[in-house]
Amino acid sequence: MELNYKVPSFSANKKYKRI
């Protein structure tokens, strides 16, 4: 899941920000 958080996608960042 760390990879998704590193992604430059702001939308995904917010969803994976809970990490």
C-alpha positions as CSV (number, residue, x, y, z in Angstrom):
1,M,0.0,0.0,0.0
2,E,3.0,2.3,0.4
3,L,3.4,2.4,-3.3
4,N,-0.1,3.7,-3.8
5,Y,0.6,6.5,-1.3
6,K,3.8,7.5,-3.1
7,V,1.8,7.8,-6.4
8,P,1.5,11.4,-7.6
9,S,-2.3,11.1,-7.6
10,F,-3.8,13.6,-5.1
11,S,-7.1,11.7,-5.1
12,A,-5.4,8.4,-4.2
13,N,-3.2,10.2,-1.7
14,K,-6.2,11.3,0.3
15,K,-7.6,7.8,0.2
16,Y,-4.3,6.3,1.3
17,K,-3.5,9.1,3.7
18,R,-4.9,7.0,6.5
19,I,-1.7,4.8,6.4
